[in-house]
Amino acid sequence: MDMYSSKLSPAVDYVVGVFLLLIAILSIVGNLMVLVMAYKRSNHMKPPELLSVNLAVTDMGAAVTMYPLAVASAWNHHWIGGDITCVYYGLMGFFFGAASIMTLTIMAIVRFIVSLTLQSPKEKISKRNAKILVATTWLYALLWALFPLIGWGKYGPESFGLSCTLAWRDMKEHSQSFVITIFLMNLILPAIIIISCYSAIAVKLYITYKSMDDSNRIPNMIKMQRRLMVIAVLISIGFVGCWAPYGIISLWSVYRPSDSIPPEVSMLPCLFAKSSTVYNPFIYYIFSKAFKQEVNQLGRLCGRSNICCTSDARNSPENTIYLVCDMNKSKSGAEEQTIENNRENETQLIPNQ
């Protein structure tokens, strides 16, 4: 049997194609909106926000380079292009997936470091260091994506025939070390780091709340930090939660007979994992009033004219919350000054996780 032919019924193939097309459109539009917002206020962007931009790039990159081929193959009932496009598709999926999980892991670490010294006026992450962190995520992802091309691991078609990834079943005998290492370094260890960092942040916020006596300042800081943590945690859960079922099914297929998982069952975690590129802009839209206002305004402007522009983030009534907030102003002063300081410190357009 042709390994690139669909093992699903034609009706299911069409549904899969429609689903992937919808995911592609939502992912490209949503993440492009995030990038447009970042570009409009690039002169006012704080260094760690580059990580949020980087995450949008990884999500949109996966949607642009992978999903059109998957949609066309689904509607063709056969993988298009054979071995060459299969290796390309698997490499792109591994590359952008590894870049995303590494970006989320670095975000959690940065968020934790900043939470340790909320009162310090010193900049926690410089622009140079932020660029180095971003470059690190791409080099890390590229390294892992190239391993199968040099013999450690292998790319191949999924069991249902309409997608390509790491050839899990072919690595049973020759690349078990790769399977174990990839799960450890690209799923288990990052998940542990992310959970540990955000758990520590929650404890830190609780201790800070209990130790501070300034009744005018406590509610603002705690509320802001809590919202920042909620956004970061939801984005991390969205990614890890989408990929965990796929990881479990993949690991199962390595150590179990090849026919132990029906094609329809193996297809569902694969589609669920692909949907991970969609969620982040929706999380921003729901939890950041300023980001929602900017998106709504951009939509109205685009509907009325051919010129799309966003308002200056500095004039927004509630500038979008930002992960690494500089709580470095003096505790003393009137309530009006405190509110103004908070607005200055929160003047960010993209919610950094």
C-alpha positions as CSV (number, residue, x, y, z in Angstrom):
1,M,0.0,0.0,0.0
2,D,1.2,3.5,-0.8
3,M,2.3,5.1,2.4
4,Y,1.3,8.5,1.2
5,S,-2.3,7.6,0.3
6,S,-5.0,8.6,2.8
7,K,-6.2,5.9,5.2
8,L,-9.3,7.9,5.9
9,S,-12.6,8.1,4.0
10,P,-13.0,10.9,1.4
11,A,-15.6,12.6,3.6
12,V,-13.2,12.7,6.5
13,D,-10.4,14.0,4.3
14,Y,-12.6,16.9,3.2
15,V,-13.5,17.7,6.8
16,V,-9.8,17.6,7.8
17,G,-9.0,20.0,4.9
18,V,-11.7,22.4,6.0
19,F,-10.5,22.3,9.6
20,L,-6.9,22.9,8.7
21,L,-7.8,25.8,6.3
22,L,-9.8,27.4,9.2
23,I,-6.8,27.0,11.5
24,A,-4.5,28.4,9.0
25,I,-6.6,31.5,8.4
26,L,-7.2,32.2,12.1
27,S,-3.6,31.7,12.9
28,I,-2.2,33.9,10.1
29,V,-4.7,36.7,10.7
30,G,-4.4,36.6,14.5
31,N,-0.6,36.4,14.7
32,L,-0.3,39.0,11.9
33,M,-2.4,41.3,14.0
34,V,0.0,40.8,16.9
35,L,3.0,41.6,14.7
36,V,1.2,44.7,13.2
37,M,0.6,46.0,16.7
38,A,4.3,45.4,17.6
39,Y,5.5,47.2,14.5
40,K,3.3,50.2,15.2
41,R,4.8,50.7,18.5
42,S,8.3,49.2,18.0
43,N,10.0,52.4,19.3
44,H,8.3,52.0,22.7
45,M,8.7,48.2,23.0
46,K,10.6,47.0,26.1
47,P,13.3,44.3,25.4
48,P,11.5,41.2,26.8
49,E,8.5,41.9,24.6
50,L,10.7,40.5,21.7
51,L,9.8,37.1,23.2
52,S,6.1,37.7,22.6
53,V,6.8,38.8,19.1
54,N,9.0,35.8,18.6
55,L,6.2,33.5,19.7
56,A,3.8,35.1,17.2
57,V,6.5,34.6,14.4
58,T,6.8,30.9,15.2
59,D,3.0,30.4,15.2
60,M,2.5,32.3,11.9
61,G,5.6,30.6,10.4
62,A,4.1,27.2,11.0
63,A,0.7,28.2,9.6
64,V,2.3,29.7,6.4
65,T,4.9,27.0,5.6
66,M,2.9,23.9,6.6
67,Y,-0.9,24.2,6.5
68,P,-1.4,25.0,2.8
69,L,0.3,21.8,1.8
70,A,-1.7,19.8,4.4
71,V,-5.0,21.3,3.1
72,A,-4.2,20.5,-0.5
73,S,-3.1,17.0,0.4
74,A,-6.3,16.3,2.4
75,W,-8.5,17.4,-0.5
76,N,-6.3,15.4,-2.9
77,H,-6.8,12.3,-0.7
78,H,-3.0,11.7,-1.2
79,W,0.1,13.4,0.2
80,I,1.4,15.8,-2.5
81,G,5.1,15.8,-3.4
82,G,6.2,12.5,-2.0
83,D,9.4,12.1,0.0
84,I,10.8,15.6,-0.6
85,T,7.7,17.5,0.6
86,C,7.3,15.0,3.5
87,V,10.8,15.8,4.8
88,Y,10.2,19.5,4.3
89,Y,6.9,19.3,6.2
90,G,8.3,17.3,9.0
91,L,11.3,19.6,9.4
92,M,9.1,22.7,9.4
93,G,6.8,21.3,12.0
94,F,9.7,20.2,14.3
95,F,11.5,23.5,13.7
96,F,8.7,25.8,14.6
97,G,7.4,23.5,17.4
98,A,10.8,23.4,19.1
99,A,11.2,27.2,18.7
100,S,7.8,27.8,20.3
101,I,8.4,25.6,23.4
102,M,11.8,27.1,23.9
103,T,10.3,30.6,23.7
104,L,7.7,29.7,26.3
105,T,10.3,28.2,28.5
106,I,12.5,31.3,28.3
107,M,9.5,33.5,29.0
108,A,8.7,31.6,32.1
109,I,12.3,32.0,33.4
110,V,12.4,35.7,32.6
111,R,9.0,36.2,34.3
112,F,10.3,34.4,37.4
113,I,13.5,36.5,37.5
114,V,11.6,39.7,37.3
115,S,9.1,38.6,40.0
116,L,12.0,38.3,42.4
117,T,12.8,42.0,42.4
118,L,9.6,43.9,41.6
119,Q,10.7,46.9,43.5
120,S,14.1,47.2,41.8
121,P,14.5,50.2,39.4
122,K,17.2,48.3,37.4
123,E,16.2,47.0,34.0
124,K,16.0,43.2,34.3
125,I,16.6,42.3,30.6
126,S,18.6,44.5,28.3
127,K,17.7,44.7,24.6
128,R,20.9,43.0,23.7
129,N,20.2,40.1,26.1
130,A,16.6,39.8,24.7
131,K,18.0,39.5,21.2
132,I,20.4,36.8,22.3
133,L,17.5,34.9,23.9
134,V,15.5,35.1,20.7
135,A,18.4,33.9,18.7
136,T,18.9,31.1,21.1
137,T,15.4,29.8,20.5
138,W,16.0,29.6,16.8
139,L,19.4,28.0,17.0
140,Y,18.1,25.4,19.4
141,A,15.1,24.6,17.2
142,L,17.3,24.5,14.1
143,L,19.7,22.1,15.8
144,W,17.0,19.6,16.7
145,A,15.3,19.9,13.3
146,L,18.5,19.0,11.5
147,F,19.3,15.9,13.6
148,P,17.0,13.6,11.5
149,L,18.6,14.8,8.3
150,I,22.1,13.7,9.5
151,G,20.9,10.3,10.7
152,W,19.8,10.7,14.3
153,G,16.0,10.3,13.9
154,K,14.0,10.3,10.7
155,Y,11.1,12.1,9.0
156,G,8.2,10.2,7.5
157,P,4.4,10.1,7.0
158,E,1.8,9.9,9.7
159,S,-0.1,6.6,10.0
160,F,-3.2,8.2,8.4
161,G,-1.2,9.3,5.4
162,L,-2.0,13.0,5.1
163,S,0.7,14.5,7.3
164,C,4.4,14.1,7.9
165,T,6.4,14.3,11.1
166,L,9.1,12.3,12.8
167,A,8.9,8.7,11.7
168,W,8.1,7.3,15.2
169,R,7.5,3.7,14.2
170,D,10.7,3.6,12.1
171,M,12.8,4.7,15.1
172,K,11.8,1.7,17.2
173,E,15.1,-0.1,16.6
174,H,17.6,2.5,15.4
175,S,16.9,5.8,17.1
176,Q,15.4,5.1,20.5
177,S,18.0,7.4,22.1
178,F,16.6,10.2,19.9
179,V,13.1,9.5,20.9
180,I,13.9,9.6,24.6
181,T,16.1,12.7,24.3
182,I,13.5,14.6,22.2
183,F,10.8,14.0,24.7
184,L,13.0,14.9,27.6
185,M,14.4,18.1,26.1
186,N,11.4,19.4,24.1
187,L,8.4,18.4,26.3
188,I,9.1,17.1,29.7
189,L,11.9,19.3,30.9
190,P,10.4,22.5,29.4
191,A,7.0,21.7,31.0
192,I,8.7,21.2,34.4
193,I,10.5,24.5,34.1
194,I,7.3,26.4,33.1
195,I,5.3,24.8,35.9
196,S,8.0,25.5,38.5
197,C,8.5,29.1,37.4
198,Y,4.8,30.1,37.5
199,S,4.2,28.2,40.7
200,A,7.1,30.2,42.3
201,I,5.7,33.4,40.9
202,A,2.3,32.7,42.5
203,V,4.0,32.0,45.9
204,K,6.0,35.2,45.5
205,L,2.9,37.3,44.8
206,Y,1.2,35.8,47.8
207,I,4.2,36.6,50.1
208,T,4.4,40.1,48.6
209,Y,0.7,40.7,49.3
210,K,1.1,39.6,52.9
211,S,4.2,41.7,53.5
212,M,3.2,45.0,52.1
213,D,1.3,47.6,54.2
214,D,0.5,50.2,51.5
215,S,-3.2,49.8,51.0
216,N,-3.2,52.2,48.0
217,R,-0.5,50.3,46.2
218,I,-1.2,46.6,47.0
219,P,-4.4,46.2,44.9
220,N,-2.9,47.7,41.7
221,M,0.3,45.7,41.8
222,I,-1.3,42.4,42.8
223,K,-4.1,42.8,40.3
224,M,-1.7,43.6,37.5
225,Q,0.7,40.8,38.3
226,R,-2.1,38.3,38.6
227,R,-3.4,39.2,35.2
228,L,0.1,38.9,33.7
229,M,0.5,35.5,35.2
230,V,-2.9,34.3,34.0
231,I,-2.1,35.3,30.4
232,A,1.3,33.6,30.7
233,V,-0.1,30.4,32.2
234,L,-2.9,30.1,29.7
235,I,-0.6,30.5,26.8
236,S,1.7,27.9,28.2
237,I,-1.1,25.5,29.0
238,G,-2.5,26.0,25.5
239,F,0.7,25.0,23.8
240,V,1.7,22.1,26.1
241,G,-1.9,20.9,26.4
242,C,-2.2,20.8,22.6
243,W,1.0,18.9,22.1
244,A,0.8,16.5,25.0
245,P,-1.8,14.2,23.5
246,Y,0.2,14.0,20.3
247,G,3.3,13.2,22.2
248,I,1.6,10.4,24.1
249,I,0.2,8.9,20.9
250,S,3.6,9.2,19.2
251,L,5.4,7.6,22.1
252,W,2.8,4.8,22.2
253,S,3.4,4.1,18.5
254,V,7.1,3.6,19.1
255,Y,6.7,0.8,21.6
256,R,3.5,-0.8,20.4
257,P,2.5,-2.6,17.2
258,S,1.9,-0.4,14.2
259,D,-1.8,-1.3,14.0
260,S,-2.6,-0.7,17.6
261,I,-3.8,2.8,16.9
262,P,-6.5,3.3,14.2
263,P,-5.7,6.0,11.7
264,E,-8.8,8.0,12.8
265,V,-7.5,8.0,16.4
266,S,-4.0,9.0,15.5
267,M,-5.3,11.9,13.3
268,L,-7.1,13.7,16.2
269,P,-4.1,14.5,18.3
270,C,-2.3,15.6,15.2
271,L,-5.0,18.1,14.4
272,F,-5.3,19.2,18.0
273,A,-1.5,20.0,18.0
274,K,-1.8,22.1,14.9
275,S,-4.5,24.2,16.5
276,S,-1.9,25.4,19.1
277,T,-0.9,28.3,16.7
278,V,-4.3,29.9,17.0
279,Y,-4.9,30.5,20.7
280,N,-2.4,33.2,21.7
281,P,-4.1,36.2,19.9
282,F,-7.4,35.2,21.3
283,I,-6.0,35.1,24.8
284,Y,-4.5,38.6,24.3
285,Y,-7.9,39.8,23.0
286,I,-9.8,38.4,25.9
287,F,-7.5,39.5,28.8
288,S,-6.2,42.8,27.5
289,K,-8.6,45.6,27.1
290,A,-6.2,47.8,25.2
291,F,-5.2,45.1,22.8
292,K,-8.9,44.4,22.2
293,Q,-9.5,48.1,21.6
294,E,-6.6,48.3,19.2
295,V,-7.8,45.3,17.2
296,N,-11.4,46.7,17.1
297,Q,-10.2,50.1,15.9
298,L,-7.9,48.5,13.3
299,G,-10.9,46.5,12.0
300,R,-13.1,49.6,11.8
301,L,-10.4,51.6,10.0
302,C,-9.7,48.7,7.5
303,G,-13.4,48.5,6.8
304,R,-13.7,52.2,6.1
305,S,-10.5,52.8,4.1
306,N,-7.5,51.1,2.5
307,I,-5.2,52.5,5.2
308,C,-5.0,50.5,8.4
309,C,-3.4,52.2,11.4
310,T,-3.5,51.8,15.2
311,S,-3.7,54.5,17.8
312,D,-0.6,55.4,19.8
313,A,-0.4,53.0,22.7
314,R,0.6,55.8,25.0
315,N,-2.8,57.4,24.6
316,S,-4.7,54.3,25.4
317,P,-6.9,54.5,28.5
318,E,-5.5,51.2,29.7
319,N,-2.3,50.4,27.9
320,T,-1.9,46.7,27.4
321,I,-0.4,44.8,30.3
322,Y,3.1,43.7,30.1
323,L,4.9,40.8,31.6
324,V,8.0,42.5,33.0
325,C,6.5,45.5,34.7
326,D,8.9,48.0,36.3
327,M,7.5,48.5,39.8
328,N,10.2,51.0,40.5
329,K,8.5,54.1,41.5
330,S,8.5,55.4,45.0
331,K,5.9,54.1,47.4
332,S,5.2,57.6,48.7
333,G,3.0,60.1,46.9
334,A,-0.6,60.7,46.3
335,E,-2.9,58.1,44.8
336,E,-3.1,60.1,41.5
337,Q,0.6,59.9,41.1
338,T,0.6,56.2,41.8
339,I,-2.0,55.6,39.2
340,E,-0.1,57.6,36.7
341,N,3.1,55.7,37.4
342,N,1.4,52.4,36.9
343,R,0.1,53.6,33.5
344,E,3.6,54.6,32.5
345,N,5.0,51.3,33.6
346,E,2.2,49.3,31.8
347,T,2.6,51.2,28.5
348,Q,2.9,48.2,26.3
349,L,0.9,47.0,23.3
350,I,1.7,43.3,23.3
351,P,1.0,41.4,26.5
352,N,4.2,39.7,27.2
353,Q,3.8,36.3,28.8
